[in-house]
């Protein structure tokens, strides 16, 4: 413990977020997260001017379950390409993969010693992912949200755009930051990162079951729209999406007991940059036979340019590797000094330059 408390610091606003490179990016990832990354790249938020934006391919998180090395290598490049195809610009944002910046793993160990078992035990995502066979889950899967805290705090990031499902993990990051600061008497050494969750698209649900979130791990591909899907596939998935026989209501509360209808309306709202009420004003009383083709047309209009850019980038792995190498260098230049200060504060000697 330090004898003298370090002075409080003001943290420059920085954005950090991560996505796992396991399988295709889907509409939930896009609307809940990546589209927001792009927006934050070009605009400042309520007068907050961001100093840096970090968008990370979290390949070490992927290893919380066993990966096929070749498939993972491809997945890392594909996700990087998807970031670019969605509109991230490697000059404006720092795009990189987690394993190329060793500070993430180093800080994660420190945070493993700060986080309490009781806190991690509350994480619902671990319970869902480990399922019944919890004893057989990897220690990494259990410690997953601690590595997530390290990702964010290695850059002293202050704002984290995420979907609703990551909210609890972000609360854990805040608890870890607070306990670290308290344990080492360094008020505000790490900031308390804030979640940025966009309400219309915070939780995009499966097209087959409105009670489950759209997910990469769902066996049926019909349950999600992938960014790689071509126009016919998108139209077919929307045509076959589960609905109910009622026409659309004229207000949002009419969707309360209708999870599949609510999901399709929310997707339309998010894709058209409107609200659920805007969509209902336009489609009140209309049957799904009319709404679904309109939704398909909108989805294709918004997603087709991304799919074609993805195909173009798939032919250029050297460019992708260059983006990642450059991003890792810029990221490490910021995380390195944070780790050095952290070690220093903790009494860990780092004599190697
Ligand atoms: P991941 O890879 O599961 O998802 C990436 C992002 O997509 C959002 N998302 C959704 N949003 C709306 N509807 C859905 N159906 C949906 N499915 C996924 C997620 O909320 C997420 O924002 N643990 C994280 C990755 C991570 C991270 C971080 C995020 C690692 N370190 C640091 C933020 C900051 C994850 O597995 O996301």
Boltz pocket constraint, residues with backbone or C-beta under 6 A from the ligand:
constraints:
  - pocket:
      binder: B
      contacts: [[A, 16], [A, 17], [A, 18], [A, 19], [A, 20], [A, 21], [A, 28], [A, 29], [A, 30], [A, 31], [A, 32], [A, 33], [A, 34], [A, 58], [A, 61], [A, 147], [A, 148], [A, 149], [A, 151], [A, 152], [A, 160], [A, 161], [A, 162], [A, 163], [A, 164], [A, 165], [A, 166], [A, 169], [A, 201], [A, 202], [A, 203], [A, 204], [A, 205], [A, 213], [A, 214], [A, 215]]
      max_distance: 6.0
